[in-house]
C-alpha cells in the first residue's frame, strides 16, 4: 500500500519534531531578548500546528527551512503584538545562519545556546536540565531518568527555572569571551550527559538516540576547533570516541543485546579508537580530571585483544583513583565490577551489597543485573534468579529485558 501524502507529511513532521524542536526554541531565544522560554516553546508548537495544516496538500521543498522561516515570522509578529518591536535591532531581523540546518551538522547558534544555558546565576542542575530540554530536545521523561527524578519533579524544576529567567531578566545569550572558560566545566558535563543518554538508549536501534551521541561529539569538536576548549575538552572527546567505536558491536545478528564479554571485537571501529588515542594524548598536560580517568579506562577496554586479556587490575586501580576525585555510587558500581574480574570477588560483592542500601541504587537495573550475573558465575542459581527477577521490573528497554530473560533461562537450564 502506497502511503498517502498526508501520511508522508506526518512522518516527516514527526522526524523534524524530534530533530529540530529544541533547535527552533534555541533559535528564538537567541533571536530576541524579548522572548522567554515559555513563549519560545508556544511559538514553536504553533509552527508545527501550522505545518500539519499547510503540508496536507503540498510539502515544501525544504521542510526544515520552512519551519525556521515560519518560526522567525511568528516571533516577529509576537514581538509587534507585545509592542516590543523597538527591542529588535536591524540585524535581529536576519537569521545568523541558513534557516535550514542540516540533520547531521550542528549550527553555531546551538553552541552559543549551550554556553548561554551555563549561566552562573542558574544552579548547576538547572543549567544541565534547561540545556537538555532546549538545546538537545530531550523529553522530560528522559531527563528524569538521567537525574533519578520523577517526570513531575523535572516539570516543576523547569517551571521554576523559566520563571527565574523571566523575573530576573537572565539573558540566555552568548557569554563574553572572558566568561567562556568559567562556563566550560558545566558545558563538559552537559555534553557528557547527552552522549551517555544517547549511548544507553540507542538500544532497540532507535536512530534518533544515536544522533544524540553524534550531536555531543559535534558540539565538543566545535569547541576544540574554535580553540575555546581545554585539556578536559580533549579528554572528553577521547572518551566519547572510544565508546562510539563500539556502537555496532552491542547487538547480535538478531538484534539481541550483547555484553562486553560477548561482543565481536572485529566490528569495533579502530579508526575512532586511533582518533580517541590522539585526543587523549593531546589532553595530558595539566590537572587530571574525571574525563582523563574514564577515557583511560575506555582505552584499556578498546586496546585489549579479548575480554579475558583486559587489564582489569589497572582498570580497578583507575576506578579507585576516580572515586577519590568523584565519589558517587555509579563509579563505585563500576569499581566493584572491575574488582570482580580482577579476581577480588569477595570485595566486589561486599561493595555491591553496600550499594543495595541506597534507595535509588537498589532499584537500579545495572546493580541488580551485575549481582545476578556474578552469582550465576559463582554457581548460586537461587540468588542469581532473585536478582535477575528484580532487574526485569527495572528497565523499560526490551533489549535489556530479553537479555535478562536469557540469563534466567540459563539459570533454570544450566
N, C-alpha and C positions, 0 to 999 in steps of 0.2 A: 504494500500500500504506500503510495507516494504522499508524504506529509503535505498538508495544506500550507498556503502562505502564512496563515495565522499561526499555525504550529511552529513553522520555521522562525517567524518573528519572535514568538515567545521563548523559544530555545535560545535564540541569540541574545534576547534581553536577559534571560537568566544567567547566561555566561558573562555578559557585560556587567551585570549587577555584582557578581562575585568578584570580578577583576577590578572594577572601577568605582564602586560606590564610595569607598574610603578616599580614593584619589580625588573624586569630584568634590567631596566635602572639604578635603585639604585645600583644593584649588580655590574654593570660595572663601575659606578662612584667610588664605593668602591674598585674595583679590582685594579685600577691603576690610579695614579695622572696624567698620560699622556692622559687620556680620559676625554674630556669635555662633558657637557650635550648634545650639538648638535650631537657629534659623537656617544654618547651612544644611543640616540634615533634612529639615522640612522642605527646603527648596529642591534638594536632590531627589527626595521622594516624589515631589511634584513632577520633576523632569521625567522620571521613569513612568509615572502615571500617564503623562502626555505621550510618551513613546508607545505605550500599549495601544492607544487610540490611533496615533498617526501612522504606525507601522503595519496596521492590519492590511492596508491595500498596497502600500509601496514602501519597501525597505530603502533607507538612504544608502548611497554608495559608500559612505564612510560612517557606519553606525556610531563608533566611539566619538568621532568628531562631532556628530550631531548632538550627542549628549553633552559634550563640553561646551559647544556653542550655545545650546539652549539654556544650560545652567548659568552661563555668564549673563545671558539676556534676562533671565528671570531675576538674577541677583541685582542687575541694574534697575529693573522695574521695581523691585522691592525697596531699594535704596531711595528711589524717586518718591515712592509712596510714603516712605518714612520721613520725607523732606530732609534727607541727609545727602542729597546729591552733591552738595558742596564739599563733602568729605573726600570725594574722589579727585585725584589728580588726573591730568590728561593721560599719563602713562598707565593709570589703573584701568582704563577702558580697553587696553590691549593685553592679550594673553602674553605671558612671558615666553611661552613655548607653543609649538604646534598644538592646537586643541585636541588632537587625537594621538595621545601617547601610544606607542606600540605595546603589544601584550607582553613583550619579553624584555623591554628596556625601561627602567625607571626614569622618569623625568626629574629634573633638578628640583622642582618645587616639592617633591616628596622628601628629598634630603633636607631642604630648608624647613619643612614642616616637622621632620624628625627632631631637628635641633630646637625648633620652637617649642615642641612639647616638653623638652627637658628644661623648662623654665624654672629658675631657682625658687620662685615663690610658690611652687607646687611641691607637694610631698613626693618622695621617690616613687611610692606606689601609684599615685595619681599620674605622675609623668609616664610611667610604663603603660598604665591602663588606657589613658587617652590616646597614646600612640598606637597601641594595638587596635583601638577602636577606629580612630580617624585616619591613620596613615596606612595601616595594614589591612583594615576592614575585617578584623576577626569578629565573629559573633560573640555576644555576651556569654553564651554557654561555653565557648572555647576559652575565653578569658577566665571564667570562673574555675575551670579545671587547672589552668596554669597556676593560679594563686591558692587553690584549695578553698575557694569561697563558694557560696551559693550564687546562682544567677541573679537572685533578688538582691543580694549584697552588692554585686557588681553594678547593677542598675542604680541602686541608691548612691553608690560612690560616684557614678557618672553624673547623676543629677546634681549632687553637691559640687562636683568639680566644675560643671558648666555654670552653676550659679556663682561660684567664686570667680571664675574667669569674667563673667558679666559684671558682677558687683564691684570687683576690684580693678576692672578695666585692664586685666592682664592681656597684653597683646601677644597673640600667638604668631609672632613674626620672627624672621631670621635674626639671630643674635649678632651683636657686633663681633668683629674678628677677635677682639680681646677676650670675649666670653666663650668662644668656641671650645678652647681647650678645657675649661672648667666644666663644660657640659658633656665632654667625651665619655666619662665613665658611665653615665646613665644611658647614653646612646649605645655604648657597647652592650650594656645589659639588655636593652630593648632588642637589638639585633640578635643577640644570643637566644633570647626567649622566642623570637619569631622563628628562627631556624629550628629550634627544638620542637616547637609546636608543629611545624610542617613535617619534620622528620618522623616524629612519632605517630602523627595522624595521617600520613600518606599511605598507611596500611589500607588494604582494600582497593589499592590502585586508584585512589581519588586524586586525579591530576591536579586539582586546584591546590591541594596541600603541598605537593612537591613544588609548586610555583612559589609557595611561601618561602621555602628554602632558597630558591633562586633569587627572590626579592632580597632576602637577608644578605646573600653573597654579593649581589649587585650594589646594595647600599654601602656595604663595607668596602667594596672595591672602589666606589666613587670617592669615599673618604680618603683612601690610600692614594688614588690618582690625583686628587686635589691637594695632596700634601698637607692635609689638616689632621691626619691621624698620628698615632704614636706607636710604641712597641706593643702595647696591648691590642691595638687595631690589627697589627700584623699577626700576632699570636692567635687572635680570634679568627682571622682569615684562614690560618693554617688548620685550626681545629675544625672549622666548617668544611674545608676541602677534604680533610681526612675522612670525616663522616659521610660526606656526599659521595665519596669514591665507592662506598659500599651499598648505595641505593639499590642497584639491580639484583644484588645477591640475597636480599632479605626474604624473597619469595621463591618457592619452588615452581616447577612447570605447571602445577595445577592451582597456583595462587596461594599455596599454604605458607604460613609464616615459618621462617627458619631462624633458629637461634644462631649465635656466632659460631658455635661448635659445628653446626651442620652446613654452613654456607660454603659455596663453591668459590674459592679464592681466585680462581682464574677469571671470574666475572668482575672482579674489582677493577676500578678504573685507575690504572697505575700512573697515568698522566696526571690525574688530580692529586695522587699521593706525592708524586715528584714536585708538583707545584706547591703543595702544602709543606713539604720539606723545605723548599726555598723560603717560604714566608716565615716558617719557624726560625730558620737561620737569621732572617732579617730582624727578628724580634729580640735577639739575645743580648741586648745591651741595656743596662738599667735594672730596675726593680722587677723581680719575678712575680707575676700575678696568677690568679686563678686560671686564666686562659693559657698561660705557659704550661702549667702543670697538666691541664686537661688535654692540651694539644700534644704534649709529650707522651701521655698515656695512649692517646689515639694513634700516634706514630708507632708505638710499640706493637699495638694490635695490627696495624697495617703492614708492618715490616716482618711480622712472624710468618714463617713458612707454613705453620699449621697451628691449630688451637693448642695442642699439647706442647708445642715448642715455644709458645708465648712466654715471655719472661715475666711470669706472674709475681715473682718476688719483687722485682723492680717496680712493677705496677702498684703492688700493695704499699711499697715504700713511698711512692709518689702520692698515693691517696692519703697516706699518713701525714705527709707534708701539707697537702691541700687542706686536710682537716684542721691543722694548726692555723692556717690562713683564713679558712672559711668553714667553720664548724656548722654543719647542718645535717639533718637525718638522711637526705638523699646522697650526699657524699659518703656518709657513714655506711649506707647500704652498699654502695659500690666498693667501698673499702673491704667490707665483710666478704663480698663475692670474690674479690681478688685474693683475700686470705685463704678462702676455701680451696681455690685452685693452686695456691702456693703451698698447700699442704697443712695449713694451720686450721684444721676443720673445727675443732672444739671451740677455738677462739672466735671463729666466724659465726658459728651457731649462737654463741653467747651474745654477740653483738646484735644479731638478728632478733633474738628473743627480747633483748632490751628495747629494740625499736618497736616491738609489738605493744609496748606500754604507751606509746604515743597514740593519741586518739585518731589522728589523721593517718599515720603510718599503718596502724592496724587494719585500715580499710584500703590500703594502697596495693594495687594489683601486683607490682613488681616485688614487693616484700614477700607476700604470700606465695607468689609463683616461685620465688627463689627458695623459700623454705620447703615447698613441695618438691622441687627438683632435687635439693640436697638430701632430703630424707629418702627420696626414691633411690638416689645413687648409693645411699648408706644401707639400703635394704629394708628400711622401715616403711612398708607399704601403707600401714594404717595411718601413720602421721602424714605421709605424703598425700594420701587421698583427702585427709582433713583439710590440708592447706590448698590443694587444688580445687576442692569444692568451694572453699571460701572465695577463691580467685574468680570463679565463674560469675559470681554476682558483682564483681568489682570492675568490670570493663564493659564498655559498650561496643567495642570493636570486634566484629565477627571473626576476623583472622586470629585475634588473640584467644577468643573463646574456643575456636576449633583446635588451636594449638594445645590448650589445656585439656580439651576432651581427648586428644590423642595421648596425652600424658596419663589421664585417668584410665584409658583403655589399656595402656601399657602396664599400669599397676595391677589392674584386675586380671590381665592375661600375660603374666611375665614369660 
